[in-house]
Amino acid sequence: MESPHLSVLKNEVLEIFAPLSEGYFIDCTLGFGGHSEAILKAHPKLSLIGIDQDPHALEFSQKRLAPFKDRFSFREGRFSEVLPTLKELPIVGILADIGVSSLQLDDSSRGFSFHSERLDMRMNPNAQLSALEVVNSYPQDRLERIFKEYGEIKESKKLASLISEERKKGRITSAEALSRLIERHFKRVGNIHPATLAFQAIRIEVNDELGEIERALQTIGEIAKGRASIISFHSLEDRLVKNFFKEWSSSCLCPPEAFRCTCGNNHEKGQILTKKPLVATPEESKANPRSRSAKMRAFEFKS
């Protein structure tokens, strides 16, 4: 099947997990099955479990991965909630691609794109909180915090004030109306749409993306099996991954102010496989511009 979404860093993923043989591979963000298909083809003795909260993606992936039905199964839900139920399995690899798929971004009915007539942004269409509620009901100071922390927008106060004033005239009901409002008051930087960071911040809030990845990393650290690889798309996510990997690789647990080590200095869970994050090659960046912001880090737990 032809996928509506190009999986990023596919070659790098295959390289990181090349040493795997038998056991279970967990694709925490199955999406449209690109990474899973590549792993299943490369490792004929692996069983793979895919997790996703988007029913549309799961429906597509079931069909795409039907040739591997004896080795493939899926779980619907948030990966931070599903992962703990799998910890007793002989897991040898865990992958999480923390990003919105091209199909989600391009499907106007999902309310992610700048030109959508809807204002939604839910990865799980059945979730309660949507961008419509965030934009129209959050107090101005809370909007400012979201834009500052999740979008790292310098003029977060100005943006929150603009939205607050605009919704006094009536509810902001479409992503297009929101993006046009932002475009009228903020300048474009290069080819980047001025609403990009604001939409990112709202999407993170709607889907609790940072909380989700933090809970998942905590579970991966508790499972501590095989190799784990995380692909992130903005600095906040990458910083979380980097800090968790650093903690897992630390041998000493004593506080920095300790005069000498008293913990035994043998607490590392494994080793970091990527000193610096892996990024897309120039060829991939040209073929898939959305891969330009992807960063992948990998960790190997002690056996």
DOFIDO-239460 format. One record per residue (C-alpha): x, y, z. Coordinates in Angstrom, 3 decimals, decimal comma. Layout:
! DOFIDO-239460
<marfi c1="X" c2="Y" c3="Z"/>
...
END
This chain:
! DOFIDO-239460
<marfi c1="0,000" c2="0,000" c3="0,000"/>
<marfi c1="1,127" c2="3,510" c3="-0,770"/>
<marfi c1="1,425" c2="5,445" c3="2,479"/>
<marfi c1="0,077" c2="9,006" c3="2,786"/>
<marfi c1="2,923" c2="9,738" c3="5,181"/>
<marfi c1="6,707" c2="9,536" c3="4,763"/>
<marfi c1="8,395" c2="8,067" c3="7,823"/>
<marfi c1="11,412" c2="10,147" c3="8,825"/>
<marfi c1="14,930" c2="8,813" c3="9,450"/>
<marfi c1="13,928" c2="5,315" c3="8,303"/>
<marfi c1="17,489" c2="4,304" c3="7,369"/>
<marfi c1="18,807" c2="5,590" c3="10,687"/>
<marfi c1="16,120" c2="3,628" c3="12,557"/>
<marfi c1="17,111" c2="0,431" c3="10,725"/>
<marfi c1="20,772" c2="1,052" c3="11,541"/>
<marfi c1="20,122" c2="1,583" c3="15,265"/>
<marfi c1="18,076" c2="-1,609" c3="15,515"/>
<marfi c1="20,220" c2="-3,691" c3="13,137"/>
<marfi c1="21,645" c2="-5,968" c3="15,906"/>
<marfi c1="18,179" c2="-7,185" c3="16,996"/>
<marfi c1="17,231" c2="-10,818" c3="16,522"/>
<marfi c1="14,329" c2="-12,557" c3="18,287"/>
<marfi c1="11,918" c2="-10,952" c3="20,712"/>
<marfi c1="9,329" c2="-8,167" c3="20,730"/>
<marfi c1="9,650" c2="-4,766" c3="19,136"/>
<marfi c1="7,313" c2="-2,014" c3="20,354"/>
<marfi c1="6,452" c2="0,803" c3="17,963"/>
<marfi c1="4,953" c2="3,324" c3="20,377"/>
<marfi c1="3,711" c2="5,581" c3="17,585"/>
<marfi c1="2,594" c2="3,191" c3="14,843"/>
<marfi c1="1,040" c2="5,896" c3="12,681"/>
<marfi c1="0,808" c2="4,709" c3="9,100"/>
<marfi c1="3,215" c2="1,838" c3="9,650"/>
<marfi c1="6,296" c2="2,988" c3="7,750"/>
<marfi c1="8,839" c2="2,293" c3="10,476"/>
<marfi c1="7,082" c2="-0,920" c3="11,529"/>
<marfi c1="7,005" c2="-2,262" c3="7,991"/>
<marfi c1="10,742" c2="-1,596" c3="7,590"/>
<marfi c1="11,537" c2="-3,317" c3="10,914"/>
<marfi c1="9,381" c2="-6,357" c3="10,113"/>
<marfi c1="11,013" c2="-6,740" c3="6,689"/>
<marfi c1="14,537" c2="-6,420" c3="8,108"/>
<marfi c1="13,977" c2="-8,778" c3="11,067"/>
<marfi c1="11,955" c2="-11,892" c3="10,117"/>
<marfi c1="12,171" c2="-13,345" c3="13,635"/>
<marfi c1="10,846" c2="-10,276" c3="15,443"/>
<marfi c1="7,280" c2="-9,866" c3="16,667"/>
<marfi c1="6,017" c2="-6,285" c3="16,623"/>
<marfi c1="3,319" c2="-4,494" c3="18,601"/>
<marfi c1="2,186" c2="-1,114" c3="17,316"/>
<marfi c1="0,508" c2="1,499" c3="19,522"/>
<marfi c1="-1,510" c2="4,497" c3="18,366"/>
<marfi c1="-4,433" c2="6,582" c3="19,575"/>
<marfi c1="-5,579" c2="7,594" c3="16,085"/>
<marfi c1="-8,187" c2="5,082" c3="14,808"/>
<marfi c1="-7,703" c2="6,257" c3="11,207"/>
<marfi c1="-3,979" c2="5,492" c3="11,346"/>
<marfi c1="-4,617" c2="2,092" c3="12,947"/>
<marfi c1="-7,122" c2="1,159" c3="10,241"/>
<marfi c1="-4,595" c2="1,994" c3="7,527"/>
<marfi c1="-1,705" c2="0,208" c3="9,257"/>
<marfi c1="-3,710" c2="-2,973" c3="9,787"/>
<marfi c1="-4,150" c2="-3,235" c3="6,028"/>
<marfi c1="-0,580" c2="-2,210" c3="5,244"/>
<marfi c1="0,922" c2="-4,724" c3="7,662"/>
<marfi c1="-1,487" c2="-7,553" c3="6,839"/>
<marfi c1="1,354" c2="-9,576" c3="5,188"/>
<marfi c1="2,965" c2="-9,753" c3="8,658"/>
<marfi c1="-0,223" c2="-10,716" c3="10,538"/>
<marfi c1="1,514" c2="-13,634" c3="12,271"/>
<marfi c1="4,086" c2="-11,265" c3="13,787"/>
<marfi c1="2,154" c2="-8,012" c3="14,062"/>
<marfi c1="-0,529" c2="-6,858" c3="16,479"/>
<marfi c1="-1,687" c2="-3,439" c3="17,644"/>
<marfi c1="-3,023" c2="-1,674" c3="20,715"/>
<marfi c1="-5,214" c2="1,423" c3="20,524"/>
<marfi c1="-4,488" c2="4,155" c3="23,074"/>
<marfi c1="-1,792" c2="6,428" c3="24,452"/>
<marfi c1="1,605" c2="4,744" c3="24,484"/>
<marfi c1="2,271" c2="5,950" c3="28,043"/>
<marfi c1="-0,768" c2="3,895" c3="29,142"/>
<marfi c1="-0,203" c2="0,838" c3="26,933"/>
<marfi c1="3,542" c2="0,400" c3="27,512"/>
<marfi c1="3,238" c2="-0,650" c3="31,178"/>
<marfi c1="0,941" c2="-3,533" c3="30,152"/>
<marfi c1="3,699" c2="-4,963" c3="27,927"/>
<marfi c1="6,643" c2="-4,899" c3="30,330"/>
<marfi c1="6,617" c2="-8,664" c3="30,984"/>
<marfi c1="7,305" c2="-9,411" c3="27,300"/>
<marfi c1="10,855" c2="-10,146" c3="26,067"/>
<marfi c1="11,236" c2="-6,652" c3="24,601"/>
<marfi c1="14,367" c2="-6,032" c3="22,520"/>
<marfi c1="13,484" c2="-2,696" c3="20,885"/>
<marfi c1="11,282" c2="0,340" c3="21,509"/>
<marfi c1="10,691" c2="3,162" c3="19,024"/>
<marfi c1="8,716" c2="6,369" c3="19,458"/>
<marfi c1="8,307" c2="8,920" c3="16,653"/>
<marfi c1="6,910" c2="11,927" c3="18,517"/>
<marfi c1="5,360" c2="13,949" c3="15,754"/>
<marfi c1="2,183" c2="14,748" c3="13,892"/>
<marfi c1="1,858" c2="12,766" c3="10,663"/>
<marfi c1="1,674" c2="14,452" c3="7,284"/>
<marfi c1="-1,837" c2="13,085" c3="6,821"/>
<marfi c1="-3,009" c2="14,627" c3="10,094"/>
<marfi c1="-1,462" c2="17,962" c3="9,153"/>
<marfi c1="-2,825" c2="17,951" c3="5,622"/>
<marfi c1="-6,307" c2="16,646" c3="6,419"/>
<marfi c1="-8,351" c2="19,829" c3="6,814"/>
<marfi c1="-11,014" c2="17,945" c3="8,782"/>
<marfi c1="-8,512" c2="17,352" c3="11,615"/>
<marfi c1="-8,017" c2="21,085" c3="12,229"/>
<marfi c1="-4,203" c2="21,065" c3="12,350"/>
<marfi c1="-3,455" c2="23,066" c3="9,201"/>
<marfi c1="-3,434" c2="26,841" c3="8,833"/>
<marfi c1="-6,212" c2="26,679" c3="6,246"/>
<marfi c1="-8,591" c2="24,327" c3="8,027"/>
<marfi c1="-12,195" c2="25,346" c3="8,573"/>
<marfi c1="-12,066" c2="23,503" c3="11,896"/>
<marfi c1="-10,081" c2="24,280" c3="15,040"/>
<marfi c1="-9,407" c2="20,869" c3="16,557"/>
<marfi c1="-5,829" c2="19,432" c3="16,644"/>
<marfi c1="-6,765" c2="16,271" c3="18,562"/>
<marfi c1="-4,596" c2="13,258" c3="17,699"/>
<marfi c1="-7,324" c2="11,151" c3="19,274"/>
<marfi c1="-10,602" c2="12,385" c3="17,749"/>
<marfi c1="-12,465" c2="11,113" c3="20,812"/>
<marfi c1="-10,465" c2="13,146" c3="23,327"/>
<marfi c1="-12,386" c2="15,826" c3="25,212"/>
<marfi c1="-10,045" c2="18,814" c3="24,933"/>
<marfi c1="-9,656" c2="20,420" c3="21,509"/>
<marfi c1="-7,991" c2="23,552" c3="20,186"/>
<marfi c1="-11,431" c2="25,169" c3="20,009"/>
<marfi c1="-11,727" c2="25,043" c3="23,810"/>
<marfi c1="-8,133" c2="26,140" c3="24,392"/>
<marfi c1="-8,366" c2="29,184" c3="22,130"/>
<marfi c1="-11,835" c2="30,281" c3="23,202"/>
<marfi c1="-12,037" c2="29,443" c3="26,900"/>
<marfi c1="-8,530" c2="29,602" c3="28,388"/>
<marfi c1="-7,830" c2="32,785" c3="30,408"/>
<marfi c1="-5,396" c2="35,175" c3="28,789"/>
<marfi c1="-2,619" c2="34,469" c3="31,304"/>
<marfi c1="-2,905" c2="30,741" c3="30,683"/>
<marfi c1="-2,692" c2="31,253" c3="26,921"/>
<marfi c1="0,395" c2="33,408" c3="27,474"/>
<marfi c1="2,040" c2="30,643" c3="29,509"/>
<marfi c1="1,312" c2="28,043" c3="26,822"/>
<marfi c1="2,749" c2="30,229" c3="24,056"/>
<marfi c1="5,819" c2="31,035" c3="26,136"/>
<marfi c1="6,569" c2="27,532" c3="27,403"/>
<marfi c1="5,402" c2="25,302" c3="24,542"/>
<marfi c1="5,976" c2="27,626" c3="21,596"/>
<marfi c1="8,931" c2="29,551" c3="23,036"/>
<marfi c1="7,346" c2="32,681" c3="21,511"/>
<marfi c1="9,067" c2="35,888" c3="22,585"/>
<marfi c1="5,930" c2="38,007" c3="22,206"/>
<marfi c1="3,669" c2="35,518" c3="23,970"/>
<marfi c1="1,922" c2="38,261" c3="25,959"/>
<marfi c1="1,063" c2="40,172" c3="22,779"/>
<marfi c1="-0,291" c2="37,045" c3="21,108"/>
<marfi c1="-2,440" c2="36,035" c3="24,082"/>
<marfi c1="-3,825" c2="39,577" c3="24,265"/>
<marfi c1="-4,693" c2="39,575" c3="20,551"/>
<marfi c1="-6,628" c2="36,326" c3="20,874"/>
<marfi c1="-8,362" c2="37,526" c3="24,011"/>
<marfi c1="-9,521" c2="40,710" c3="22,257"/>
<marfi c1="-10,532" c2="38,905" c3="19,079"/>
<marfi c1="-12,757" c2="36,366" c3="20,823"/>
<marfi c1="-14,722" c2="39,218" c3="22,451"/>
<marfi c1="-16,131" c2="39,782" c3="18,967"/>
<marfi c1="-17,188" c2="36,139" c3="18,748"/>
<marfi c1="-15,740" c2="32,635" c3="19,015"/>
<marfi c1="-12,720" c2="31,803" c3="16,883"/>
<marfi c1="-14,044" c2="28,687" c3="15,182"/>
<marfi c1="-11,485" c2="27,834" c3="12,496"/>
<marfi c1="-7,762" c2="27,313" c3="12,269"/>
<marfi c1="-7,786" c2="29,562" c3="9,222"/>
<marfi c1="-9,287" c2="32,464" c3="11,193"/>
<marfi c1="-6,683" c2="32,002" c3="13,935"/>
<marfi c1="-3,766" c2="31,805" c3="11,494"/>
<marfi c1="-4,972" c2="34,930" c3="9,655"/>
<marfi c1="-5,233" c2="36,814" c3="12,938"/>
<marfi c1="-1,650" c2="35,925" c3="13,786"/>
<marfi c1="-0,471" c2="36,668" c3="10,257"/>
<marfi c1="-1,887" c2="40,205" c3="10,462"/>
<marfi c1="0,157" c2="41,048" c3="13,542"/>
<marfi c1="3,352" c2="38,975" c3="13,275"/>
<marfi c1="5,969" c2="38,957" c3="10,539"/>
<marfi c1="6,962" c2="35,876" c3="8,597"/>
<marfi c1="10,525" c2="34,672" c3="9,301"/>
<marfi c1="11,942" c2="33,310" c3="6,063"/>
<marfi c1="9,581" c2="30,618" c3="4,782"/>
<marfi c1="8,127" c2="29,928" c3="8,229"/>
<marfi c1="4,478" c2="30,897" c3="8,656"/>
<marfi c1="4,067" c2="33,314" c3="11,603"/>
<marfi c1="1,451" c2="31,026" c3="13,186"/>
<marfi c1="3,724" c2="27,960" c3="13,235"/>
<marfi c1="4,910" c2="28,208" c3="16,839"/>
<marfi c1="1,498" c2="29,236" c3="18,136"/>
<marfi c1="-0,129" c2="26,208" c3="16,479"/>
<marfi c1="2,634" c2="24,008" c3="17,880"/>
<marfi c1="1,999" c2="25,311" c3="21,390"/>
<marfi c1="-1,763" c2="24,781" c3="21,165"/>
<marfi c1="-1,287" c2="21,276" c3="19,749"/>
<marfi c1="1,063" c2="20,356" c3="22,602"/>
<marfi c1="-1,500" c2="21,565" c3="25,130"/>
<marfi c1="-4,421" c2="19,775" c3="23,465"/>
<marfi c1="-2,616" c2="16,424" c3="23,308"/>
<marfi c1="-0,518" c2="16,772" c3="26,484"/>
<marfi c1="2,457" c2="15,859" c3="24,321"/>
<marfi c1="5,218" c2="16,671" c3="26,815"/>
<marfi c1="3,434" c2="14,877" c3="29,634"/>
<marfi c1="2,877" c2="11,901" c3="27,356"/>
<marfi c1="6,520" c2="11,574" c3="26,354"/>
<marfi c1="7,717" c2="12,084" c3="29,953"/>
<marfi c1="5,427" c2="9,320" c3="31,240"/>
<marfi c1="6,510" c2="7,049" c3="28,394"/>
<marfi c1="10,211" c2="7,656" c3="29,106"/>
<marfi c1="9,653" c2="6,872" c3="32,784"/>
<marfi c1="8,070" c2="3,556" c3="31,776"/>
<marfi c1="10,841" c2="2,768" c3="29,290"/>
<marfi c1="13,367" c2="3,386" c3="32,080"/>
<marfi c1="11,476" c2="0,975" c3="34,334"/>
<marfi c1="11,280" c2="-1,668" c3="31,610"/>
<marfi c1="15,009" c2="-1,198" c3="30,847"/>
<marfi c1="15,217" c2="-3,764" c3="28,067"/>
<marfi c1="16,951" c2="-3,784" c3="24,693"/>
<marfi c1="17,385" c2="-0,625" c3="22,648"/>
<marfi c1="15,187" c2="2,473" c3="22,761"/>
<marfi c1="15,075" c2="5,173" c3="20,119"/>
<marfi c1="13,102" c2="8,419" c3="20,266"/>
<marfi c1="12,485" c2="10,763" c3="17,327"/>
<marfi c1="11,424" c2="14,270" c3="18,332"/>
<marfi c1="10,584" c2="17,384" c3="16,334"/>
<marfi c1="11,164" c2="20,336" c3="18,625"/>
<marfi c1="13,628" c2="21,385" c3="21,303"/>
<marfi c1="11,348" c2="20,789" c3="24,303"/>
<marfi c1="10,884" c2="17,116" c3="23,428"/>
<marfi c1="14,536" c2="16,613" c3="22,524"/>
<marfi c1="15,620" c2="18,163" c3="25,828"/>
<marfi c1="13,409" c2="15,715" c3="27,747"/>
<marfi c1="14,869" c2="12,744" c3="25,879"/>
<marfi c1="18,433" c2="13,990" c3="26,328"/>
<marfi c1="17,967" c2="14,436" c3="30,090"/>
<marfi c1="16,402" c2="10,999" c3="30,562"/>
<marfi c1="19,184" c2="9,321" c3="28,602"/>
<marfi c1="21,791" c2="11,196" c3="30,641"/>
<marfi c1="20,143" c2="10,044" c3="33,867"/>
<marfi c1="19,953" c2="6,423" c3="32,681"/>
<marfi c1="23,654" c2="6,424" c3="31,752"/>
<marfi c1="24,779" c2="7,946" c3="35,052"/>
<marfi c1="26,708" c2="5,568" c3="37,269"/>
<marfi c1="26,649" c2="7,721" c3="40,395"/>
<marfi c1="23,373" c2="8,745" c3="42,029"/>
<marfi c1="24,898" c2="10,958" c3="44,716"/>
<marfi c1="23,899" c2="14,661" c3="44,722"/>
<marfi c1="26,401" c2="17,040" c3="43,062"/>
<marfi c1="27,280" c2="18,605" c3="46,395"/>
<marfi c1="28,325" c2="15,247" c3="47,927"/>
<marfi c1="31,937" c2="15,215" c3="49,148"/>
<marfi c1="32,451" c2="11,629" c3="47,938"/>
<marfi c1="30,442" c2="8,868" c3="46,306"/>
<marfi c1="28,475" c2="6,704" c3="48,737"/>
<marfi c1="25,983" c2="5,078" c3="46,340"/>
<marfi c1="28,311" c2="2,406" c3="44,984"/>
<marfi c1="28,848" c2="4,088" c3="41,605"/>
<marfi c1="27,326" c2="1,239" c3="39,590"/>
<marfi c1="23,797" c2="2,395" c3="38,857"/>
<marfi c1="23,945" c2="3,036" c3="35,107"/>
<marfi c1="21,150" c2="1,338" c3="33,185"/>
<marfi c1="23,112" c2="1,235" c3="29,961"/>
<marfi c1="24,796" c2="3,486" c3="27,428"/>
<marfi c1="23,841" c2="6,289" c3="25,079"/>
<marfi c1="24,287" c2="5,194" c3="21,456"/>
<marfi c1="24,055" c2="8,682" c3="19,943"/>
<marfi c1="26,425" c2="11,292" c3="21,338"/>
<marfi c1="24,626" c2="13,823" c3="19,173"/>
<marfi c1="21,115" c2="13,397" c3="17,776"/>
<marfi c1="20,862" c2="11,864" c3="14,315"/>
<marfi c1="19,257" c2="14,158" c3="11,738"/>
<marfi c1="17,996" c2="13,810" c3="8,188"/>
<marfi c1="20,459" c2="13,656" c3="5,330"/>
<marfi c1="20,372" c2="16,439" c3="2,722"/>
<marfi c1="18,713" c2="13,964" c3="0,346"/>
<marfi c1="15,916" c2="13,144" c3="2,810"/>
<marfi c1="15,430" c2="16,805" c3="3,729"/>
<marfi c1="14,961" c2="17,644" c3="0,059"/>
<marfi c1="12,523" c2="14,776" c3="-0,535"/>
<marfi c1="10,594" c2="15,379" c3="2,706"/>
<marfi c1="10,962" c2="18,940" c3="4,065"/>
<marfi c1="9,193" c2="17,984" c3="7,314"/>
<marfi c1="12,128" c2="15,719" c3="8,179"/>
<marfi c1="14,395" c2="18,743" c3="8,617"/>
<marfi c1="13,391" c2="19,264" c3="12,228"/>
<marfi c1="13,571" c2="15,568" c3="13,207"/>
<marfi c1="16,161" c2="14,498" c3="15,785"/>
<marfi c1="16,730" c2="10,929" c3="16,890"/>
<marfi c1="18,487" c2="9,739" c3="20,041"/>
<marfi c1="19,096" c2="6,106" c3="20,967"/>
<marfi c1="19,936" c2="4,227" c3="24,155"/>
<marfi c1="20,941" c2="0,609" c3="24,875"/>
<marfi c1="20,034" c2="-0,950" c3="28,213"/>
<marfi c1="22,303" c2="-3,466" c3="29,912"/>
<marfi c1="21,250" c2="-7,064" c3="29,300"/>
END
